[in-house]
Amino acid sequence: MAVARPFDLVVIGLGTAGLTATRVAAAELGLRVAAVERARIGGDCLWTGCVPSKTLTASARAAHLVGRAHQFGVFPAQVTVDNAAVWSRLRDVRNDIAAADDNADTVTGWGAEHLVGQATITGPREVTVSADDGTTVLTTRFILVCTGSRPSVPNISGISDVTTLTNDTLFDLDRAPQSAIIIGAGPMGVETAQALRRLGVAVTLAESADRILRREEPDLAERVAQTLRAEGVDVITGVTIDAVNGRSADSDHAVSIDIGERTIGADALISATGRTADVTSLGLDRLGVIATASGINVDARSRTTVPTIYAVGDAVAGRPRHTNVAAHDAATAVRDMFLPGRGHAVTLAPVTVFTDPELARVGLTTAEAVDRHGERVVKVHDHELAHEDRARIDRSTSGVVRIITARSKIVGAHVLAPDAGDIISALAIAVRFSMSLRELGSVPMVYPTLSTAISRIAAENEFARARRLRQLARLSRWSG
């Protein structure tokens, strides 16, 4: 057993959060850092999450655009989708990013020590790393858990008897299946359903709730559902899957699901029903730190009940599981450990569902705003993209920009539009600093862009104010 000299920080897990923390602590603050990873550097975001899923979406969007090129006066030759080539490109993008940024050389280049193996927290200031070549004990001032999460598979009769794909395994296929059943209509489910359908896959999307995208504005989620159905996705909501079946003698499908009297078959079953925190193997329970499938409980500074042990990202209970949140909280946790003042985890972050059009949000939904502030002071300001010049130019008029105010301050925003994830950033700043529509509208957006919708909402608010002052304006004739 090897015993390393003391460290300032041991980071467990080198996904987005772990890489961010390692860089800040080692490269920027010059601290002695050990970074432990048992699998591939880059974590879920690079290998099974954001990067491959959005690469798939990009290929699907290209296929869809070619299919509607005639709407722009362009008549290409017939285009055939090569799904094997799509999956090959997906792997190439992952590998390119890993080779350029997310690798052991990058970690050691920051001045950190990189260890490969299974980390166990064996004391408030001690981490034991087990690897094929032996065991190493690390002593440290602080420990940061960044172990992320893994896909969860629903407990349905028969599901353990068939191959069930998740985002951990879908992108390691050689090509897309010819048909697929997706269980769960959250962001991953709807993004995957649309992308696969655009690439020629027959898709059934099954959701137990009465609508897709339960965290989004109901009417905007319904618009996304309508888009999916229009593109050929069989969207089924409010259903219970009674059983999952393997291939039978009288079926050409590898798998099927039973929903009441209806049986639906496909070549692949994909679970998109959420994620489970990957924290139960760390040994935290021996230190009195509760670590469950929901994650680790931490305070606003990302500290566990043991003050020297912090946790961020998907490993934490009750926080949004998004890459931007993980990176922010990791940097903030390092600041809290080593710099004067206190770091606080993010409480506001914009998120985006990467369908086409995208659906982005920040702050409160309409229902949340009414519940928190009262119906009398809450106003919803909508601007349909059908009235926006850029949307007409791009033939993408099915969308809306929505800003929610309470007592004239912006408390929430929702955008259904191409590139909504970019548009929401300006609105996130407005929510963060409790701006009014007048303040937001004081800087006109670039024309012609879809962000002009923000300026139009602000302008309409000013027009309404002007109408209330109409009589006063008329009286000004007599005053000079």
Residue pairs with C-beta under 8 A, 6 or more apart in sequence:
1 134
1 135
1 136
1 137
2 134
2 135
2 136
2 137
3 136
3 137
3 139
4 34
4 113
4 136
4 137
4 138
4 139
6 32
6 139
6 140
6 141
7 32
7 33
7 34
7 113
7 138
7 139
7 140
7 141
8 25
8 31
8 32
8 33
8 140
8 141
8 142
8 338
9 21
9 25
9 31
9 32
9 33
9 34
9 140
9 141
9 142
9 143
9 144
9 334
9 337
9 338
10 33
10 34
10 35
10 36
10 119
10 127
10 138
10 140
10 142
10 143
10 144
11 18
11 21
11 22
11 25
11 33
11 34
11 35
11 36
11 112
11 144
11 146
12 18
12 36
12 119
12 121
12 127
12 143
12 144
12 145
12 146
12 147
12 282
13 36
13 37
13 43
13 145
13 146
13 147
13 148
13 313
13 315
14 22
14 35
14 36
14 37
14 41
14 42
14 43
14 102
14 107
14 146
15 42
15 43
15 44
15 45
15 46
15 146
15 148
15 313
15 326
16 43
16 45
16 313
16 323
16 326
16 327
16 330
17 43
17 146
17 148
17 312
17 313
17 326
17 327
17 329
17 330
18 35
18 37
18 43
18 144
18 146
18 313
18 330
19 41
19 42
19 43
19 102
19 106
19 107
20 326
20 327
20 330
20 331
21 144
21 146
21 312
21 330
21 331
21 333
21 334
22 33
22 35
22 107
22 110
22 112
23 110
24 330
24 331
24 334
24 335
25 31
25 33
25 112
25 334
25 338
26 32
26 33
26 110
26 111
26 112
27 110
27 111
29 334
29 338
29 339
30 111
31 338
32 113
33 110
33 111
33 112
33 113
34 112
34 113
34 115
34 127
34 138
34 140
35 107
35 112
35 113
35 114
35 115
36 115
36 116
36 117
36 119
36 127
36 129
36 138
37 114
37 115
37 116
38 116
38 117
38 118
38 119
40 46
40 47
40 98
41 98
41 102
41 103
41 104
41 107
42 94
42 97
42 98
42 102
43 49
43 148
44 148
44 149
44 167
44 314
45 51
45 323
46 94
46 97
46 98
46 102
47 94
47 171
48 167
48 168
48 171
49 167
49 323
50 323
51 93
51 94
51 97
52 90
52 93
52 94
52 167
52 171
53 167
53 171
53 188
53 191
53 192
53 195
53 354
54 354
55 89
55 90
55 93
55 94
56 86
56 90
56 171
56 192
56 195
57 191
57 194
57 195
57 354
57 356
59 86
59 89
59 90
59 195
59 199
60 194
60 195
60 196
60 197
60 198
60 199
60 356
61 198
61 356
63 79
63 81
63 198
63 199
64 198
64 231
64 356
66 76
66 79
67 79
68 395
69 75
69 76
71 395
72 395
81 199
81 200
83 175
83 176
83 199
83 200
83 201
84 174
84 175
86 175
86 176
86 199
87 171
87 173
87 174
87 175
87 176
90 171
91 171
94 171
104 114
107 114
108 114
115 129
115 131
115 136
115 138
116 131
117 129
117 130
117 131
117 132
117 136
118 129
118 130
118 131
118 281
119 127
119 128
119 129
119 282
120 127
120 128
120 129
120 130
120 281
120 282
120 283
121 127
121 143
121 145
121 282
121 283
121 284
121 287
121 309
122 128
122 137
122 283
122 286
123 287
124 143
124 287
124 306
124 308
124 309
125 139
125 140
125 141
125 142
125 143
125 308
126 137
126 138
126 139
126 140
127 137
127 138
127 140
127 143
128 135
128 136
128 137
128 138
129 135
129 136
129 137
129 138
141 308
141 337
142 308
142 309
142 310
142 337
142 338
143 308
143 309
143 310
144 310
144 311
144 312
144 330
144 333
144 334
144 337
145 279
145 282
145 284
145 296
145 309
145 310
145 311
145 312
145 315
146 311
146 312
146 313
146 315
146 326
146 330
147 277
147 278
147 279
147 282
147 314
147 315
148 277
148 278
148 313
148 314
148 315
149 275
149 276
149 277
149 278
149 295
149 314
149 315
149 321
150 168
150 275
150 276
150 278
151 166
151 167
151 168
151 271
151 274
151 275
151 276
152 271
152 273
152 274
152 275
152 276
152 293
153 159
153 164
153 166
153 271
153 273
154 183
154 184
154 241
154 271
154 273
156 183
156 241
156 242
156 243
156 244
157 242
157 243
157 244
158 243
158 244
158 245
158 246
159 244
159 269
161 244
161 246
162 244
162 245
162 246
162 254
162 255
162 269
163 254
163 255
163 268
163 269
164 244
164 269
164 270
164 271
165 173
165 268
165 269
165 270
165 271
166 270
166 271
166 272
167 188
167 192
167 272
170 192
170 270
176 196
176 199
176 200
176 201
177 201
177 266
177 267
177 268
178 201
178 202
178 267
179 201
179 202
179 203
179 253
179 265
179 266
179 267
179 268
180 196
180 201
180 202
180 203
180 204
180 266
180 267
180 268
180 269
180 270
181 203
181 204
181 206
181 255
181 256
181 257
181 264
181 266
181 268
181 269
181 270
182 189
182 192
182 193
182 203
182 204
182 205
182 206
182 270
182 272
183 189
183 206
183 241
183 257
183 269
183 270
183 271
183 272
183 273
184 206
184 207
184 271
184 272
184 273
184 274
185 193
185 205
185 206
185 207
185 209
185 212
185 213
185 235
185 237
185 272
186 212
186 213
186 214
186 215
186 272
186 273
186 274
187 213
187 353
187 354
188 272
189 205
189 207
189 212
189 270
189 272
189 273
190 205
190 212
190 213
190 224
190 228
190 353
190 355
191 353
191 354
191 355
192 270
192 272
193 203
193 205
193 228
193 233
193 235
194 227
194 228
194 231
194 233
194 355
194 356
196 203
197 203
197 228
197 231
197 232
197 233
198 231
202 232
202 266
203 232
203 233
203 234
204 233
204 234
204 236
204 264
204 266
205 212
205 228
205 233
205 234
205 235
205 236
206 236
206 239
206 241
206 257
206 259
206 264
207 235
207 236
207 237
207 238
207 239
208 238
208 239
208 240
208 241
209 237
209 238
210 237
210 238
211 218
211 221
211 222
211 225
211 237
212 221
212 224
212 225
212 228
212 235
212 237
213 221
213 224
213 353
213 359
214 221
216 224
216 353
216 359
216 361
216 365
216 414
217 361
217 365
217 366
217 402
217 414
220 359
220 400
220 402
220 414
220 416
221 359
223 398
223 399
223 400
223 416
224 353
224 355
224 359
224 416
225 235
225 237
227 355
227 356
227 357
227 398
228 235
228 355
229 235
234 264
236 259
239 259
239 260
240 259
241 257
241 258
241 259
242 258
242 259
242 260
243 257
243 258
244 255
244 256
244 257
244 258
244 269
245 255
245 256
245 257
245 258
245 263
246 254
246 255
247 253
247 254
247 255
248 256
251 265
252 265
253 265
253 266
253 267
254 266
254 267
254 268
255 265
255 266
255 267
255 268
255 269
256 263
256 264
256 265
256 266
257 263
257 264
257 269
275 314
275 321
276 293
277 291
277 292
277 293
277 294
277 295
277 296
277 314
277 315
277 316
277 317
278 314
278 315
279 291
279 292
279 295
279 296
279 311
279 315
280 291
280 292
280 293
282 291
284 290
284 291
284 296
284 304
284 309
285 291
287 306
287 309
288 305
288 306
289 296
289 304
289 305
289 306
289 309
290 296
290 297
290 305
292 317
294 317
294 318
295 311
295 314
295 315
295 316
295 317
295 318
295 319
296 304
296 311
296 315
296 316
296 317
297 304
297 305
297 316
297 317
297 318
298 304
298 310
298 311
298 312
298 316
298 317
298 345
300 344
300 345
301 310
301 333
301 336
301 342
301 343
301 344
301 345
302 310
302 311
302 312
302 316
302 329
302 332
302 333
302 336
302 343
302 345
303 309
303 310
303 336
304 310
304 311
310 333
310 336
310 337
312 326
312 329
312 330
312 333
312 345
313 321
313 325
313 326
313 329
313 330
314 321
314 326
316 329
319 325
319 329
319 345
320 349
320 351
322 349
322 351
324 349
324 350
325 346
325 349
328 345
328 346
328 349
329 345
329 346
332 343
332 344
332 345
332 346
333 343
333 345
334 343
335 341
335 343
336 342
336 343
348 362
348 363
348 428
348 431
348 432
349 362
349 428
350 360
350 361
350 362
350 421
350 424
350 425
350 427
350 428
351 360
351 361
351 362
352 358
352 359
352 360
352 361
352 420
352 421
352 424
353 359
353 360
354 421
356 418
357 396
357 398
357 399
357 416
357 417
357 418
357 420
358 415
358 416
358 417
358 418
358 419
358 420
358 421
359 414
359 415
359 416
359 420
360 414
360 415
360 420
360 421
360 423
360 424
361 412
361 413
361 414
361 415
361 424
362 412
362 413
362 424
362 427
362 428
362 431
363 404
363 410
363 411
363 412
363 413
363 428
363 431
364 372
364 404
364 411
364 412
365 404
365 412
365 414
366 378
366 380
366 404
366 412
368 412
369 378
369 404
369 406
369 411
369 412
370 378
372 406
372 411
373 406
373 407
373 411
377 406
377 407
378 404
378 405
378 406
379 404
379 405
379 406
380 402
380 403
380 404
381 402
381 403
381 404
381 405
381 437
381 457
381 460
381 461
382 400
382 401
382 402
382 457
383 400
383 401
383 402
383 453
383 456
383 457
383 460
384 397
384 399
384 400
385 391
385 396
385 397
385 398
385 399
385 400
385 401
385 417
385 450
385 453
386 397
386 398
387 456
388 397
388 450
388 452
388 453
388 456
389 447
389 448
389 452
390 448
390 449
390 450
390 452
391 397
391 399
391 417
391 450
393 448
394 418
396 417
396 418
398 416
399 415
399 416
399 417
399 418
399 420
399 450
400 414
400 415
400 416
400 417
401 413
401 414
401 415
401 417
401 423
401 450
401 453
401 454
401 457
402 413
402 414
402 415
403 410
403 412
403 413
403 427
403 430
403 437
403 440
403 454
403 457
404 410
404 411
404 412
404 413
404 414
405 411
405 436
405 437
408 436
408 437
409 434
409 435
409 436
410 427
410 430
410 431
410 434
410 435
410 436
410 437
410 440
411 431
411 434
412 431
413 424
413 427
413 428
413 430
413 431
415 423
415 424
415 427
417 423
417 450
417 453
418 450
419 450
423 450
423 451
423 453
423 454
426 440
426 445
426 451
426 454
427 440
427 454
429 435
430 439
430 440
437 457
437 458
437 461
437 462
438 458
438 461
438 462
440 454
440 458
441 454
441 455
441 457
441 458
441 459
441 461
441 462
444 455
445 451
445 452
445 454
445 455
446 452
466 473
